[in-house]
Amino acid sequence: MKAQEMLENFPEQINPVDTPSLNLRDYAGIVFSGMGGSGIVGDLAKLVLEKSQIDMPILSVRDYTLPPYVKENWAVFCVSYSGNTEETLSIAQEALSRNIKPVCVSSGGKLKELTNQRGLMHFALPSGYPPRYALGFMISTVLSLIGMKDGLKACREFLKEKKESIKEQAYRLAQRLEGYIPVVYATPLMDAVALRWKTQINENAKTLCYTATLPELHHNEVVGLDNPITRNLCTFVLLFDPEDHPRNLKRLEITEQILKDLGVVPALIKGEGNEFLNRLFYLIYLGDWASFYLSQLYGYDPIPVKVIDSIKEKLSL
Ligand SMILES: O=P(O)(O)OC[C@H]1O[C@H](O)[C@H](O)[C@@H](O)[C@@H]1O
């Protein structure tokens, strides 16, 4: 399937999955494990749970190992679209060695094999997608499993309704990003989205991009803006949510003004929609389209990620 077609159909991926959800109260904490396009699922699930005021520790782990305090009374989710990502497989093994039965989500691969061998819960994803283009399937599955599926259907309809205006906005944005290193600043509620923008710009448009988050960026990053030689290589985007902490919204205004005073006009963007989930996915969809259009402006095929393939090959030797 072509990238454009997958993006056009992205809203259809957002669908509650018909499964009983885990009773999170039975656990002392939750770990979401995954890398790249699957890793962002954990960040988003963590955000949605925290926004619902759940009072338990939640970790999004992108590594081979679990922190020592993750014990057998924790829930561990292993999400790998391919099912073959070695870091995620390592977490699944480590969970098992601590007497935790990880809940696995993949389209197949070694993770699926492991679930068959060890009698673990496995949730299958449709196959045939590059992992980062299957975000909707993965997040829908995970949110359904953790009892957070309310709002998914409405979110899907909302994105369908907004699609054409999102595409237009994304194209204008891609034109602004072309020729520069995109720098995406975000407030905490949109931090995970900023990372999605970065990774999609990296993989689709084969372009460097970096992110920084408020309030931390007011304690270091802003000083780096002084140097016009490096500043002028960048173009700035500020992502925020109206429900962010008022002090962070105040800091956002200050950041915008700092940039303007330096002669840089940043793109200040918030997600549309009354519901948090809709605003979150509005910005994800906008970033996905912008990275796609940027790939087109640079003349790149958004799908191949040759260097990642070569790294995997070297690691397999
Ligand atoms: O999602 P997985 O199959 O576990 O793969 C994890 C990651 O692997 C590669 O690095 C891909 O380029 C990423 O887009 C992908 O998300």
PDBQT file of the ligand as one rigid body, heavy atoms in Angstrom, charges set to zero:
ROOT
HETATM    1  O1  LIG A 401       7.057  -1.605  15.587  1.00  0.00    +0.000 OA
HETATM    2  P1  LIG A 401       8.092  -2.629  15.508  1.00  0.00    +0.000 P 
HETATM    3  O2  LIG A 401       7.810  -3.650  14.457  1.00  0.00    +0.000 OA
HETATM    4  O3  LIG A 401       8.421  -3.233  16.825  1.00  0.00    +0.000 OA
HETATM    5  O4  LIG A 401       9.373  -1.904  15.023  1.00  0.00    +0.000 OA
HETATM    6  C1  LIG A 401       9.933  -0.851  15.761  1.00  0.00    +0.000 C 
HETATM    7  C2  LIG A 401      10.533   0.156  14.824  1.00  0.00    +0.000 C 
HETATM    8  O5  LIG A 401      11.459  -0.513  13.986  1.00  0.00    +0.000 OA
HETATM    9  C3  LIG A 401      12.104   0.266  12.988  1.00  0.00    +0.000 C 
HETATM   10  O6  LIG A 401      13.070   1.019  13.586  1.00  0.00    +0.000 OA
HETATM   11  C4  LIG A 401      11.133   1.052  12.158  1.00  0.00    +0.000 C 
HETATM   12  O7  LIG A 401      11.730   1.853  11.206  1.00  0.00    +0.000 OA
HETATM   13  C5  LIG A 401      10.224   1.830  13.065  1.00  0.00    +0.000 C 
HETATM   14  O8  LIG A 401       9.297   2.583  12.308  1.00  0.00    +0.000 OA
HETATM   15  C6  LIG A 401       9.519   0.821  13.936  1.00  0.00    +0.000 C 
HETATM   16  O9  LIG A 401       8.498   1.396  14.644  1.00  0.00    +0.000 OA
ENDROOT
TORSDOF 0
